[in-house]
Amino acid sequence: MNAGILRLCLIAVVLGIAWWLRDGFGDVGGALDRAGWSGVAIITAYHLLPMMLCGLSWATLQPQEPLRPAWVFVMGRWIRDGVGELAGFLPLSGEMAGIRHLTRFGIRPAVAGATVVADITAEAIAQFLFSLVGVGMWAWLYPESEVTRWGVIALVVSVPVLIAFVIVQRSWFMHFLESLPSRLMPKSWDAPDVEQGIVASINDIYRRRSRMVRSVAWHLAAWIAGAAEAWVALYLLGYPLDFAQVLAMESIIFAIRSIAFVVPGAIGIQEGGYMLLGTMLGLPTEVALALSLLKRGRELILGLSALLAWHFIEGATARRR
């Protein structure tokens, strides 16, 4: 919870600095006023679409019978993202919350952990495909841009990283992660069964290749829907762009956020990326910053509600026990 408070303080600092320097950035307040609180509400409601698509992708990977309904995984994705966003200073906090959520519906911890790992893999593959399309569009729009060259370099570098990530899933490191919950919460988690552990469950998921392909497809749809969120936000801010331009911009922004994973929530980095790329697309600096701040507002609303929901669910579980 302290990490979540620190994250909130950092976001407040970013918002405060943006307000203090609003004259240098242009009329940021005026740009946000065009969208208003209704704009924040619209963006928050719209984000439920990519979140639902991510939940469906996760549900596709479940190997255990009977199959749990999709809403279990959609709700789990909401909690997983909220905890990960606002408690990002705690490594794997969102993933642990997601695994914990699935175990309440009778899914073994090893299987729940395996689905999370496989889902992260599917999401990474989908992001690579999304970035490939986005960088291609950026190269088509701005062939001589320095951003295009860096985007191509990032795509080339990401290939061995993806391969290494898949290899690590079958190494001793996964056995360590599998035993981590029982070490951190011995009263809530049982020690893992080696023969039916997380590595065996991951291999079982990967043997069902058609499910993995569908999971990647759902995630790719979620990435595209996420880009459309920025397109809607710019429309609300009074500066609509062609969807191809927004898709190109968002692919680079998402890539920046992935590279800057060591910075919780990419605080400040996302804002700088929007201002840099937005200017190249003809957006005023204050509008590019307002776009990022709209997304921050959506993160806070969904993140805080997810944290509260997780708190009450944990409390109800503890009382039942």
Contacts in CASP RR format, 6 or more apart in sequence:
PFRMAT RR
TARGET T0000
AUTHOR 0000-0000-0000
METHOD contacts of the structure
MODEL  1
MNAGILRLCLIAVVLGIAWWLRDGFGDVGGALDRAGWSGVAIITAYHLLP
MMLCGLSWATLQPQEPLRPAWVFVMGRWIRDGVGELAGFLPLSGEMAGIR
HLTRFGIRPAVAGATVVADITAEAIAQFLFSLVGVGMWAWLYPESEVTRW
GVIALVVSVPVLIAFVIVQRSWFMHFLESLPSRLMPKSWDAPDVEQGIVA
SINDIYRRRSRMVRSVAWHLAAWIAGAAEAWVALYLLGYPLDFAQVLAME
SIIFAIRSIAFVVPGAIGIQEGGYMLLGTMLGLPTEVALALSLLKRGREL
ILGLSALLAWHFIEGATARRR
1 87 0 8 1.000
3 86 0 8 1.000
3 87 0 8 1.000
3 88 0 8 1.000
3 89 0 8 1.000
3 90 0 8 1.000
3 93 0 8 1.000
4 86 0 8 1.000
4 87 0 8 1.000
4 88 0 8 1.000
4 89 0 8 1.000
4 307 0 8 1.000
6 89 0 8 1.000
7 85 0 8 1.000
7 86 0 8 1.000
7 87 0 8 1.000
7 88 0 8 1.000
7 89 0 8 1.000
7 264 0 8 1.000
7 265 0 8 1.000
7 267 0 8 1.000
8 86 0 8 1.000
8 300 0 8 1.000
10 264 0 8 1.000
10 267 0 8 1.000
11 267 0 8 1.000
11 296 0 8 1.000
11 299 0 8 1.000
11 300 0 8 1.000
14 267 0 8 1.000
14 268 0 8 1.000
14 271 0 8 1.000
14 296 0 8 1.000
15 293 0 8 1.000
15 296 0 8 1.000
18 25 0 8 1.000
18 28 0 8 1.000
18 271 0 8 1.000
18 289 0 8 1.000
18 293 0 8 1.000
19 28 0 8 1.000
19 29 0 8 1.000
22 28 0 8 1.000
22 29 0 8 1.000
22 286 0 8 1.000
24 285 0 8 1.000
25 275 0 8 1.000
25 285 0 8 1.000
25 286 0 8 1.000
25 289 0 8 1.000
26 284 0 8 1.000
26 285 0 8 1.000
26 286 0 8 1.000
27 286 0 8 1.000
28 286 0 8 1.000
28 289 0 8 1.000
28 290 0 8 1.000
28 293 0 8 1.000
29 286 0 8 1.000
29 290 0 8 1.000
30 286 0 8 1.000
30 290 0 8 1.000
31 237 0 8 1.000
31 284 0 8 1.000
31 286 0 8 1.000
31 287 0 8 1.000
31 289 0 8 1.000
31 290 0 8 1.000
32 237 0 8 1.000
32 290 0 8 1.000
32 293 0 8 1.000
32 294 0 8 1.000
34 236 0 8 1.000
34 237 0 8 1.000
34 238 0 8 1.000
35 233 0 8 1.000
35 236 0 8 1.000
35 237 0 8 1.000
35 290 0 8 1.000
35 294 0 8 1.000
36 236 0 8 1.000
39 233 0 8 1.000
39 236 0 8 1.000
39 294 0 8 1.000
40 294 0 8 1.000
40 297 0 8 1.000
40 298 0 8 1.000
40 301 0 8 1.000
42 232 0 8 1.000
42 236 0 8 1.000
43 229 0 8 1.000
43 232 0 8 1.000
43 233 0 8 1.000
43 236 0 8 1.000
43 294 0 8 1.000
43 295 0 8 1.000
43 297 0 8 1.000
43 298 0 8 1.000
44 297 0 8 1.000
44 298 0 8 1.000
44 301 0 8 1.000
44 302 0 8 1.000
46 228 0 8 1.000
46 229 0 8 1.000
46 232 0 8 1.000
47 226 0 8 1.000
47 229 0 8 1.000
47 298 0 8 1.000
47 302 0 8 1.000
49 225 0 8 1.000
50 222 0 8 1.000
50 223 0 8 1.000
50 225 0 8 1.000
50 226 0 8 1.000
50 229 0 8 1.000
51 74 0 8 1.000
51 77 0 8 1.000
51 78 0 8 1.000
51 81 0 8 1.000
51 222 0 8 1.000
51 302 0 8 1.000
52 74 0 8 1.000
53 218 0 8 1.000
53 219 0 8 1.000
53 221 0 8 1.000
53 222 0 8 1.000
53 225 0 8 1.000
54 77 0 8 1.000
54 81 0 8 1.000
54 123 0 8 1.000
54 218 0 8 1.000
54 219 0 8 1.000
54 222 0 8 1.000
55 70 0 8 1.000
55 73 0 8 1.000
55 74 0 8 1.000
55 76 0 8 1.000
55 77 0 8 1.000
55 218 0 8 1.000
56 70 0 8 1.000
56 73 0 8 1.000
56 74 0 8 1.000
56 218 0 8 1.000
57 119 0 8 1.000
57 122 0 8 1.000
57 123 0 8 1.000
57 214 0 8 1.000
57 215 0 8 1.000
57 216 0 8 1.000
57 218 0 8 1.000
57 219 0 8 1.000
57 222 0 8 1.000
58 73 0 8 1.000
58 76 0 8 1.000
58 77 0 8 1.000
58 115 0 8 1.000
58 116 0 8 1.000
58 119 0 8 1.000
58 215 0 8 1.000
59 67 0 8 1.000
59 68 0 8 1.000
59 69 0 8 1.000
59 70 0 8 1.000
59 72 0 8 1.000
59 73 0 8 1.000
59 74 0 8 1.000
60 211 0 8 1.000
60 214 0 8 1.000
60 215 0 8 1.000
60 218 0 8 1.000
61 115 0 8 1.000
61 118 0 8 1.000
61 119 0 8 1.000
61 122 0 8 1.000
61 205 0 8 1.000
61 211 0 8 1.000
61 212 0 8 1.000
61 215 0 8 1.000
62 68 0 8 1.000
62 73 0 8 1.000
62 107 0 8 1.000
62 111 0 8 1.000
62 115 0 8 1.000
63 111 0 8 1.000
63 114 0 8 1.000
63 115 0 8 1.000
63 201 0 8 1.000
63 204 0 8 1.000
63 205 0 8 1.000
63 208 0 8 1.000
64 107 0 8 1.000
64 108 0 8 1.000
64 111 0 8 1.000
68 102 0 8 1.000
68 105 0 8 1.000
68 107 0 8 1.000
72 101 0 8 1.000
72 102 0 8 1.000
72 105 0 8 1.000
73 102 0 8 1.000
75 101 0 8 1.000
76 97 0 8 1.000
76 98 0 8 1.000
76 101 0 8 1.000
76 102 0 8 1.000
78 302 0 8 1.000
78 306 0 8 1.000
78 309 0 8 1.000
79 94 0 8 1.000
79 97 0 8 1.000
79 98 0 8 1.000
79 101 0 8 1.000
79 306 0 8 1.000
79 309 0 8 1.000
79 310 0 8 1.000
79 313 0 8 1.000
80 94 0 8 1.000
80 95 0 8 1.000
80 97 0 8 1.000
80 98 0 8 1.000
80 101 0 8 1.000
80 116 0 8 1.000
81 94 0 8 1.000
81 302 0 8 1.000
81 303 0 8 1.000
81 306 0 8 1.000
82 94 0 8 1.000
82 302 0 8 1.000
82 303 0 8 1.000
82 306 0 8 1.000
82 307 0 8 1.000
83 93 0 8 1.000
83 94 0 8 1.000
83 97 0 8 1.000
83 98 0 8 1.000
83 303 0 8 1.000
83 306 0 8 1.000
83 307 0 8 1.000
83 310 0 8 1.000
84 93 0 8 1.000
84 94 0 8 1.000
84 97 0 8 1.000
85 265 0 8 1.000
85 299 0 8 1.000
85 302 0 8 1.000
85 303 0 8 1.000
86 299 0 8 1.000
86 300 0 8 1.000
86 303 0 8 1.000
86 304 0 8 1.000
86 306 0 8 1.000
86 307 0 8 1.000
87 93 0 8 1.000
87 94 0 8 1.000
87 307 0 8 1.000
88 94 0 8 1.000
88 264 0 8 1.000
88 265 0 8 1.000
89 264 0 8 1.000
92 177 0 8 1.000
95 113 0 8 1.000
95 116 0 8 1.000
95 120 0 8 1.000
96 181 0 8 1.000
97 310 0 8 1.000
98 112 0 8 1.000
98 116 0 8 1.000
99 109 0 8 1.000
99 112 0 8 1.000
99 113 0 8 1.000
99 116 0 8 1.000
99 181 0 8 1.000
101 310 0 8 1.000
101 313 0 8 1.000
102 111 0 8 1.000
102 112 0 8 1.000
102 113 0 8 1.000
102 115 0 8 1.000
103 109 0 8 1.000
103 112 0 8 1.000
104 313 0 8 1.000
104 317 0 8 1.000
107 115 0 8 1.000
108 196 0 8 1.000
108 201 0 8 1.000
109 181 0 8 1.000
109 189 0 8 1.000
109 190 0 8 1.000
109 192 0 8 1.000
110 178 0 8 1.000
110 192 0 8 1.000
110 193 0 8 1.000
110 196 0 8 1.000
110 197 0 8 1.000
110 198 0 8 1.000
110 200 0 8 1.000
110 201 0 8 1.000
111 201 0 8 1.000
113 178 0 8 1.000
113 198 0 8 1.000
113 201 0 8 1.000
114 197 0 8 1.000
114 198 0 8 1.000
114 201 0 8 1.000
114 202 0 8 1.000
114 204 0 8 1.000
114 205 0 8 1.000
115 201 0 8 1.000
115 205 0 8 1.000
117 169 0 8 1.000
117 174 0 8 1.000
117 198 0 8 1.000
117 202 0 8 1.000
118 202 0 8 1.000
118 205 0 8 1.000
118 206 0 8 1.000
118 212 0 8 1.000
118 215 0 8 1.000
119 215 0 8 1.000
121 165 0 8 1.000
121 166 0 8 1.000
121 169 0 8 1.000
122 212 0 8 1.000
122 215 0 8 1.000
122 216 0 8 1.000
122 218 0 8 1.000
122 219 0 8 1.000
123 219 0 8 1.000
124 162 0 8 1.000
124 165 0 8 1.000
125 162 0 8 1.000
125 216 0 8 1.000
125 219 0 8 1.000
126 216 0 8 1.000
126 217 0 8 1.000
126 219 0 8 1.000
126 220 0 8 1.000
126 222 0 8 1.000
126 223 0 8 1.000
127 219 0 8 1.000
127 223 0 8 1.000
127 254 0 8 1.000
127 255 0 8 1.000
127 258 0 8 1.000
128 155 0 8 1.000
128 158 0 8 1.000
128 159 0 8 1.000
128 162 0 8 1.000
129 216 0 8 1.000
129 220 0 8 1.000
130 220 0 8 1.000
130 223 0 8 1.000
130 224 0 8 1.000
130 227 0 8 1.000
130 251 0 8 1.000
130 254 0 8 1.000
131 151 0 8 1.000
131 154 0 8 1.000
131 155 0 8 1.000
131 158 0 8 1.000
131 251 0 8 1.000
131 252 0 8 1.000
131 254 0 8 1.000
131 255 0 8 1.000
132 155 0 8 1.000
133 247 0 8 1.000
133 251 0 8 1.000
134 247 0 8 1.000
134 248 0 8 1.000
134 251 0 8 1.000
134 252 0 8 1.000
135 148 0 8 1.000
135 151 0 8 1.000
135 152 0 8 1.000
135 154 0 8 1.000
135 155 0 8 1.000
135 248 0 8 1.000
135 251 0 8 1.000
135 252 0 8 1.000
136 148 0 8 1.000
136 248 0 8 1.000
137 244 0 8 1.000
137 245 0 8 1.000
137 247 0 8 1.000
137 248 0 8 1.000
137 251 0 8 1.000
138 145 0 8 1.000
138 147 0 8 1.000
138 148 0 8 1.000
138 151 0 8 1.000
138 248 0 8 1.000
138 249 0 8 1.000
138 251 0 8 1.000
138 252 0 8 1.000
139 145 0 8 1.000
139 148 0 8 1.000
139 152 0 8 1.000
141 244 0 8 1.000
141 245 0 8 1.000
141 248 0 8 1.000
142 148 0 8 1.000
142 280 0 8 1.000
145 280 0 8 1.000
147 252 0 8 1.000
147 277 0 8 1.000
147 280 0 8 1.000
151 252 0 8 1.000
151 255 0 8 1.000
154 255 0 8 1.000
154 259 0 8 1.000
168 174 0 8 1.000
169 199 0 8 1.000
169 202 0 8 1.000
170 199 0 8 1.000
170 202 0 8 1.000
170 203 0 8 1.000
174 198 0 8 1.000
174 199 0 8 1.000
174 202 0 8 1.000
175 198 0 8 1.000
175 199 0 8 1.000
177 198 0 8 1.000
178 192 0 8 1.000
178 197 0 8 1.000
178 198 0 8 1.000
178 199 0 8 1.000
179 191 0 8 1.000
179 192 0 8 1.000
181 188 0 8 1.000
181 189 0 8 1.000
182 189 0 8 1.000
182 190 0 8 1.000
182 191 0 8 1.000
182 192 0 8 1.000
192 198 0 8 1.000
205 211 0 8 1.000
205 212 0 8 1.000
206 212 0 8 1.000
223 254 0 8 1.000
224 247 0 8 1.000
226 250 0 8 1.000
227 243 0 8 1.000
227 246 0 8 1.000
227 247 0 8 1.000
227 250 0 8 1.000
227 251 0 8 1.000
228 243 0 8 1.000
228 246 0 8 1.000
229 295 0 8 1.000
230 246 0 8 1.000
230 249 0 8 1.000
230 250 0 8 1.000
230 291 0 8 1.000
230 295 0 8 1.000
231 240 0 8 1.000
231 241 0 8 1.000
231 243 0 8 1.000
231 246 0 8 1.000
233 291 0 8 1.000
233 294 0 8 1.000
233 295 0 8 1.000
234 240 0 8 1.000
234 241 0 8 1.000
234 246 0 8 1.000
234 283 0 8 1.000
234 287 0 8 1.000
234 291 0 8 1.000
236 294 0 8 1.000
237 287 0 8 1.000
237 290 0 8 1.000
237 291 0 8 1.000
237 294 0 8 1.000
238 287 0 8 1.000
239 283 0 8 1.000
239 284 0 8 1.000
239 287 0 8 1.000
241 281 0 8 1.000
241 283 0 8 1.000
245 281 0 8 1.000
249 274 0 8 1.000
249 277 0 8 1.000
249 278 0 8 1.000
249 281 0 8 1.000
252 273 0 8 1.000
252 277 0 8 1.000
253 270 0 8 1.000
253 273 0 8 1.000
253 274 0 8 1.000
253 277 0 8 1.000
256 266 0 8 1.000
256 269 0 8 1.000
256 270 0 8 1.000
256 273 0 8 1.000
257 265 0 8 1.000
257 266 0 8 1.000
257 269 0 8 1.000
257 270 0 8 1.000
260 266 0 8 1.000
260 269 0 8 1.000
263 269 0 8 1.000
270 292 0 8 1.000
270 295 0 8 1.000
271 289 0 8 1.000
271 292 0 8 1.000
271 293 0 8 1.000
272 292 0 8 1.000
274 288 0 8 1.000
274 289 0 8 1.000
274 291 0 8 1.000
274 292 0 8 1.000
275 285 0 8 1.000
275 288 0 8 1.000
275 289 0 8 1.000
275 292 0 8 1.000
277 288 0 8 1.000
278 287 0 8 1.000
278 288 0 8 1.000
279 285 0 8 1.000
279 288 0 8 1.000
283 291 0 8 1.000
END
